[in-house]
Amino acid sequence: MSTSIAAVEKRHASLKLSNTAEGQVLTASVPSDITDEDFHVVGTRALGLIKKLTGCNCLSGRISFVVEDNFAQVIQVDLGQARG
């Protein structure tokens, strides 16, 4: 019995840097079922990116860091069917 590779869902998170009126914001979008290990990986990558962008080895406050789950992206409404 073999397991299809297509059946295995890849887990991922994304980091997005935005400019706002209050300054730069680094947003991490994570799965709603994030584990402690996942959170550690995301936090480590985000901190590394902040250090590269600021040239500082600390969270100096120049970039805000926000973590949000992807739950809102899971629910989609097909507006094309509403017309029919």
C-alpha positions as CSV (number, residue, x, y, z in Angstrom):
1,M,0.0,0.0,0.0
2,S,1.5,3.4,-1.0
3,T,0.5,6.9,0.2
4,S,-0.1,9.5,-2.4
5,I,2.2,12.5,-2.1
6,A,-0.7,14.7,-3.3
7,A,-2.7,13.6,-0.3
8,V,-0.2,15.0,2.1
9,E,-1.0,18.7,2.8
10,K,2.0,21.0,3.1
11,R,1.9,23.3,6.2
12,H,3.2,26.8,5.7
13,A,3.2,30.2,7.2
14,S,3.9,33.5,5.4
15,L,5.6,36.7,6.4
16,K,4.5,40.0,4.9
17,L,6.1,43.4,5.5
18,S,3.8,46.4,5.2
19,N,4.3,50.2,5.6
20,T,1.6,51.8,7.7
21,A,1.1,55.3,9.2
22,E,2.5,54.0,12.5
23,G,5.6,52.4,10.7
24,Q,6.5,49.1,9.3
25,V,4.6,46.0,10.3
26,L,5.7,42.4,9.8
27,T,2.7,40.1,9.7
28,A,3.0,36.4,10.1
29,S,0.0,34.4,8.7
30,V,-0.1,31.0,10.3
31,P,-2.4,28.0,10.3
32,S,-5.2,28.0,12.9
33,D,-3.8,24.7,14.3
34,I,-0.3,26.1,14.9
35,T,1.9,24.0,17.2
36,D,4.5,25.2,19.6
37,E,7.2,24.0,17.2
38,D,5.5,25.9,14.3
39,F,5.4,29.0,16.4
40,H,9.0,28.7,17.3
41,V,10.0,28.4,13.6
42,V,7.9,31.4,12.6
43,G,9.2,33.5,15.5
44,T,12.8,32.6,14.7
45,R,12.4,33.5,11.0
46,A,10.6,36.7,11.8
47,L,13.3,37.8,14.3
48,G,16.0,37.0,11.7
49,L,14.2,39.1,9.1
50,I,13.7,42.0,11.5
51,K,17.4,41.9,12.4
52,K,18.4,42.0,8.7
53,L,16.0,44.9,8.0
54,T,17.0,47.0,11.0
55,G,20.6,46.1,11.4
56,C,19.9,45.7,15.1
57,N,20.2,42.5,17.2
58,C,17.1,43.4,19.2
59,L,13.4,44.2,18.7
60,S,14.0,47.9,18.8
61,G,10.4,48.9,18.1
62,R,11.0,50.1,14.6
63,I,9.1,47.1,13.1
64,S,5.9,45.8,14.7
65,F,5.3,42.1,14.6
66,V,1.8,40.6,14.3
67,V,0.7,37.0,14.2
68,E,-2.6,36.2,12.6
69,D,-4.2,32.8,11.8
70,N,-5.4,31.8,8.4
71,F,-8.9,30.9,9.5
72,A,-10.4,33.9,7.7
73,Q,-8.9,32.7,4.5
74,V,-10.4,29.2,4.8
75,I,-14.0,30.4,4.4
76,Q,-14.8,31.6,0.9
77,V,-18.1,32.5,-0.6
78,D,-18.7,32.0,-4.3
79,L,-20.5,35.1,-5.3
80,G,-21.2,33.8,-8.8
81,Q,-23.7,31.3,-7.5
82,A,-25.7,34.0,-5.6
83,R,-27.0,35.4,-8.9
84,G,-28.4,32.1,-10.2
